[in-house]
């Protein structure tokens, strides 16, 4: 959530994926975060310590 909030503050497009709850996870469980597109240096400031896939 911290990365999501920081991205939004920096005007980086960000999307939180929430599970629908049809399997093992409870409904509304946050499962992933999508960031971008945006300039690489801005993304680095937000998620530089994470492995990007």
Biopython code that builds the backbone (N, CA, C, O; Angstrom):
import numpy as np
from Bio.PDB.StructureBuilder import StructureBuilder

atoms = [
    (1, "UNK", "N", (0.819, -1.189, 0.000)),
    (1, "UNK", "CA", (0.000, 0.000, 0.000)),
    (1, "UNK", "C", (0.868, 1.259, 0.000)),
    (1, "UNK", "O", (0.487, 2.279, -0.576)),
    (2, "UNK", "N", (2.024, 1.188, 0.642)),
    (2, "UNK", "CA", (2.910, 2.354, 0.675)),
    (2, "UNK", "C", (3.369, 2.722, -0.739)),
    (2, "UNK", "O", (3.396, 3.898, -1.102)),
    (3, "UNK", "N", (3.724, 1.723, -1.522)),
    (3, "UNK", "CA", (4.180, 1.970, -2.890)),
    (3, "UNK", "C", (3.038, 2.530, -3.725)),
    (3, "UNK", "O", (3.244, 3.451, -4.515)),
    (4, "UNK", "N", (1.848, 1.991, -3.562)),
    (4, "UNK", "CA", (0.675, 2.480, -4.282)),
    (4, "UNK", "C", (0.419, 3.955, -3.954)),
    (4, "UNK", "O", (0.204, 4.768, -4.853)),
    (5, "UNK", "N", (0.443, 4.288, -2.677)),
    (5, "UNK", "CA", (0.203, 5.672, -2.259)),
    (5, "UNK", "C", (1.278, 6.616, -2.795)),
    (5, "UNK", "O", (0.969, 7.716, -3.253)),
    (6, "UNK", "N", (2.529, 6.190, -2.737)),
    (6, "UNK", "CA", (3.626, 7.026, -3.225)),
    (6, "UNK", "C", (3.504, 7.237, -4.732)),
    (6, "UNK", "O", (3.732, 8.342, -5.225)),
    (7, "UNK", "N", (3.149, 6.187, -5.462)),
    (7, "UNK", "CA", (2.967, 6.306, -6.906)),
    (7, "UNK", "C", (1.856, 7.301, -7.238)),
    (7, "UNK", "O", (2.011, 8.137, -8.128)),
    (8, "UNK", "N", (0.753, 7.209, -6.530)),
    (8, "UNK", "CA", (-0.359, 8.129, -6.774)),
    (8, "UNK", "C", (0.054, 9.577, -6.486)),
    (8, "UNK", "O", (-0.314, 10.489, -7.227)),
    (9, "UNK", "N", (0.812, 9.783, -5.418)),
    (9, "UNK", "CA", (1.292, 11.122, -5.076)),
    (9, "UNK", "C", (2.181, 11.686, -6.182)),
    (9, "UNK", "O", (2.171, 12.889, -6.445)),
    (10, "UNK", "N", (2.953, 10.803, -6.832)),
    (10, "UNK", "CA", (3.873, 11.227, -7.892)),
    (10, "UNK", "C", (3.206, 11.235, -9.271)),
    (10, "UNK", "O", (3.870, 11.449, -10.285)),
    (11, "UNK", "N", (1.890, 11.002, -9.302)),
    (11, "UNK", "CA", (1.111, 11.013, -10.550)),
    (11, "UNK", "C", (1.533, 9.903, -11.514)),
    (11, "UNK", "O", (1.445, 10.063, -12.731)),
    (12, "UNK", "N", (1.993, 8.774, -10.959)),
    (12, "UNK", "CA", (2.331, 7.600, -11.759)),
    (12, "UNK", "C", (1.081, 6.728, -11.841)),
    (12, "UNK", "O", (0.474, 6.440, -10.809)),
    (13, "UNK", "N", (0.681, 6.303, -13.031)),
    (13, "UNK", "CA", (-0.464, 5.404, -13.125)),
    (13, "UNK", "C", (-0.223, 4.150, -12.279)),
    (13, "UNK", "O", (0.821, 3.507, -12.395)),
    (14, "UNK", "N", (-1.189, 3.812, -11.435)),
    (14, "UNK", "CA", (-1.053, 2.659, -10.547)),
    (14, "UNK", "C", (-2.405, 1.975, -10.408)),
    (14, "UNK", "O", (-3.445, 2.631, -10.346)),
    (15, "UNK", "N", (-2.375, 0.641, -10.359)),
    (15, "UNK", "CA", (-3.606, -0.134, -10.245)),
    (15, "UNK", "C", (-3.395, -1.278, -9.267)),
    (15, "UNK", "O", (-2.467, -2.072, -9.418)),
    (16, "UNK", "N", (-4.263, -1.357, -8.263)),
    (16, "UNK", "CA", (-4.228, -2.460, -7.305)),
    (16, "UNK", "C", (-5.173, -3.558, -7.771)),
    (16, "UNK", "O", (-6.329, -3.294, -8.103)),
    (17, "UNK", "N", (-4.677, -4.786, -7.795)),
    (17, "UNK", "CA", (-5.501, -5.931, -8.159)),
    (17, "UNK", "C", (-6.022, -6.559, -6.877)),
    (17, "UNK", "O", (-5.256, -6.871, -5.966)),
    (18, "UNK", "N", (-7.336, -6.740, -6.819)),
    (18, "UNK", "CA", (-7.964, -7.339, -5.651)),
    (18, "UNK", "C", (-8.625, -8.653, -6.046)),
    (18, "UNK", "O", (-9.307, -8.737, -7.067)),
    (19, "UNK", "N", (-8.414, -9.675, -5.226)),
    (19, "UNK", "CA", (-8.990, -10.991, -5.475)),
    (19, "UNK", "C", (-10.500, -10.936, -5.276)),
    (19, "UNK", "O", (-10.999, -10.237, -4.394)),
    (20, "UNK", "N", (-11.217, -11.682, -6.108)),
    (20, "UNK", "CA", (-12.681, -11.722, -6.008)),
    (20, "UNK", "C", (-13.163, -12.651, -4.898)),
    (20, "UNK", "O", (-14.333, -12.604, -4.518)),
    (21, "UNK", "N", (-12.277, -13.490, -4.378)),
    (21, "UNK", "CA", (-12.642, -14.355, -3.273)),
    (21, "UNK", "C", (-13.251, -15.680, -3.683)),
    (21, "UNK", "O", (-13.893, -16.338, -2.864)),
    (22, "UNK", "N", (-13.067, -16.090, -4.937)),
    (22, "UNK", "CA", (-13.646, -17.354, -5.400)),
    (22, "UNK", "C", (-12.752, -18.561, -5.121)),
    (22, "UNK", "O", (-13.173, -19.700, -5.322)),
    (23, "UNK", "N", (-11.530, -18.326, -4.664)),
    (23, "UNK", "CA", (-10.617, -19.444, -4.411)),
    (23, "UNK", "C", (-10.195, -19.430, -2.949)),
    (23, "UNK", "O", (-11.049, -19.355, -2.066)),
    (24, "UNK", "N", (-8.901, -19.501, -2.677)),
    (24, "UNK", "CA", (-8.412, -19.610, -1.298)),
    (24, "UNK", "C", (-8.293, -18.270, -0.586)),
    (24, "UNK", "O", (-8.209, -18.233, 0.642)),
    (25, "UNK", "N", (-8.283, -17.181, -1.322)),
    (25, "UNK", "CA", (-8.101, -15.862, -0.709)),
    (25, "UNK", "C", (-9.449, -15.217, -0.404)),
    (25, "UNK", "O", (-10.408, -15.385, -1.157)),
    (26, "UNK", "N", (-9.518, -14.485, 0.694)),
    (26, "UNK", "CA", (-10.751, -13.774, 1.010)),
    (26, "UNK", "C", (-11.013, -12.658, -0.008)),
    (26, "UNK", "O", (-10.067, -12.130, -0.594)),
    (27, "UNK", "N", (-12.265, -12.296, -0.225)),
    (27, "UNK", "CA", (-12.572, -11.194, -1.137)),
    (27, "UNK", "C", (-11.831, -9.915, -0.746)),
    (27, "UNK", "O", (-11.635, -9.626, 0.434)),
    (28, "UNK", "N", (-11.433, -9.172, -1.746)),
    (28, "UNK", "CA", (-10.754, -7.870, -1.607)),
    (28, "UNK", "C", (-9.312, -7.973, -1.132)),
    (28, "UNK", "O", (-8.718, -6.957, -0.771)),
    (29, "UNK", "N", (-8.726, -9.180, -1.121)),
    (29, "UNK", "CA", (-7.314, -9.325, -0.800)),
    (29, "UNK", "C", (-6.496, -8.711, -1.930)),
    (29, "UNK", "O", (-6.684, -9.065, -3.094)),
    (30, "UNK", "N", (-5.598, -7.801, -1.599)),
    (30, "UNK", "CA", (-4.733, -7.193, -2.604)),
    (30, "UNK", "C", (-3.670, -8.209, -3.005)),
    (30, "UNK", "O", (-2.938, -8.718, -2.156)),
    (31, "UNK", "N", (-3.587, -8.505, -4.315)),
    (31, "UNK", "CA", (-2.669, -9.539, -4.764)),
    (31, "UNK", "C", (-1.512, -9.008, -5.595)),
    (31, "UNK", "O", (-0.466, -9.654, -5.656)),
    (32, "UNK", "N", (-1.662, -7.857, -6.236)),
    (32, "UNK", "CA", (-0.563, -7.305, -7.026)),
    (32, "UNK", "C", (-0.805, -5.827, -7.292)),
    (32, "UNK", "O", (-1.890, -5.294, -7.062)),
    (33, "UNK", "N", (0.254, -5.184, -7.789)),
    (33, "UNK", "CA", (0.225, -3.761, -8.093)),
    (33, "UNK", "C", (0.843, -3.537, -9.457)),
    (33, "UNK", "O", (1.965, -3.970, -9.719)),
    (34, "UNK", "N", (0.112, -2.860, -10.326)),
    (34, "UNK", "CA", (0.648, -2.487, -11.630)),
    (34, "UNK", "C", (1.052, -1.026, -11.609)),
    (34, "UNK", "O", (0.309, -0.184, -11.103)),
    (35, "UNK", "N", (2.225, -0.712, -12.152)),
    (35, "UNK", "CA", (2.736, 0.661, -12.206)),
    (35, "UNK", "C", (3.091, 1.028, -13.636)),
    (35, "UNK", "O", (3.619, 0.200, -14.380)),
    (36, "UNK", "N", (2.803, 2.268, -14.026)),
    (36, "UNK", "CA", (3.244, 2.788, -15.309)),
    (36, "UNK", "C", (2.145, 2.723, -16.344)),
    (36, "UNK", "O", (1.036, 2.266, -16.068)),
    (37, "UNK", "N", (2.457, 3.173, -17.512)),
    (37, "UNK", "CA", (3.780, 3.587, -17.973)),
    (37, "UNK", "C", (4.149, 4.970, -17.447)),
    (37, "UNK", "O", (3.285, 5.808, -17.189)),
    (38, "UNK", "N", (5.431, 5.181, -17.298)),
    (38, "UNK", "CA", (5.958, 6.481, -16.898)),
    (38, "UNK", "C", (7.467, 6.471, -17.115)),
    (38, "UNK", "O", (8.036, 5.467, -17.541)),
    (39, "UNK", "N", (8.101, 7.590, -16.819)),
    (39, "UNK", "CA", (9.549, 7.698, -16.985)),
    (39, "UNK", "C", (10.251, 6.745, -16.028)),
    (39, "UNK", "O", (9.838, 6.575, -14.880)),
    (40, "UNK", "N", (11.318, 6.128, -16.521)),
    (40, "UNK", "CA", (12.018, 5.111, -15.738)),
    (40, "UNK", "C", (12.522, 5.647, -14.409)),
    (40, "UNK", "O", (12.465, 4.942, -13.402)),
    (41, "UNK", "N", (13.016, 6.882, -14.384)),
    (41, "UNK", "CA", (13.554, 7.416, -13.128)),
    (41, "UNK", "C", (12.454, 7.605, -12.079)),
    (41, "UNK", "O", (12.703, 7.423, -10.887)),
    (42, "UNK", "N", (11.248, 7.967, -12.506)),
    (42, "UNK", "CA", (10.133, 8.092, -11.563)),
    (42, "UNK", "C", (9.743, 6.729, -11.007)),
    (42, "UNK", "O", (9.482, 6.594, -9.811)),
    (43, "UNK", "N", (9.704, 5.723, -11.869)),
    (43, "UNK", "CA", (9.368, 4.376, -11.414)),
    (43, "UNK", "C", (10.432, 3.846, -10.464)),
    (43, "UNK", "O", (10.119, 3.163, -9.489)),
    (44, "UNK", "N", (11.696, 4.163, -10.752)),
    (44, "UNK", "CA", (12.811, 3.744, -9.886)),
    (44, "UNK", "C", (12.640, 4.302, -8.477)),
    (44, "UNK", "O", (12.906, 3.606, -7.497)),
    (45, "UNK", "N", (12.196, 5.557, -8.370)),
    (45, "UNK", "CA", (12.021, 6.183, -7.057)),
    (45, "UNK", "C", (10.942, 5.480, -6.241)),
    (45, "UNK", "O", (11.026, 5.428, -5.014)),
    (46, "UNK", "N", (9.942, 4.945, -6.909)),
    (46, "UNK", "CA", (8.834, 4.293, -6.228)),
    (46, "UNK", "C", (9.105, 2.823, -5.948)),
    (46, "UNK", "O", (8.822, 2.337, -4.853)),
    (47, "UNK", "N", (9.649, 2.115, -6.926)),
    (47, "UNK", "CA", (9.776, 0.665, -6.818)),
    (47, "UNK", "C", (11.180, 0.164, -7.108)),
    (47, "UNK", "O", (11.353, -0.987, -7.507)),
    (48, "UNK", "N", (12.172, 1.001, -6.917)),
    (48, "UNK", "CA", (13.552, 0.645, -7.260)),
    (48, "UNK", "C", (14.105, -0.549, -6.519)),
    (48, "UNK", "O", (15.001, -1.227, -7.021)),
    (49, "UNK", "N", (13.590, -0.821, -5.333)),
    (49, "UNK", "CA", (14.087, -1.958, -4.572)),
    (49, "UNK", "C", (13.361, -3.255, -4.908)),
    (49, "UNK", "O", (13.704, -4.304, -4.362)),
    (50, "UNK", "N", (12.367, -3.211, -5.793)),
    (50, "UNK", "CA", (11.608, -4.401, -6.171)),
    (50, "UNK", "C", (12.073, -4.945, -7.506)),
    (50, "UNK", "O", (12.550, -4.194, -8.356)),
    (51, "UNK", "N", (11.936, -6.236, -7.690)),
    (51, "UNK", "CA", (12.231, -6.858, -8.975)),
    (51, "UNK", "C", (11.047, -6.610, -9.899)),
    (51, "UNK", "O", (9.918, -6.974, -9.570)),
    (52, "UNK", "N", (11.298, -5.991, -11.059)),
    (52, "UNK", "CA", (10.237, -5.729, -12.016)),
    (52, "UNK", "C", (10.102, -6.895, -12.971)),
    (52, "UNK", "O", (11.106, -7.423, -13.449)),
    (53, "UNK", "N", (8.879, -7.305, -13.256)),
    (53, "UNK", "CA", (8.633, -8.443, -14.133)),
    (53, "UNK", "C", (8.196, -7.983, -15.513)),
    (53, "UNK", "O", (7.944, -8.811, -16.388)),
]
sb = StructureBuilder()
sb.init_structure("model")
sb.init_model(0)
sb.init_chain("A")
sb.init_seg("    ")
for serial, (resi, resn, name, xyz) in enumerate(atoms, 1):
    if name == "N":
        sb.init_residue(resn, " ", resi, " ")
    sb.init_atom(name, np.array(xyz, "f"), 0.0, 1.0, " ", f" {name:<3s}", serial, name[0])
structure = sb.get_structure()
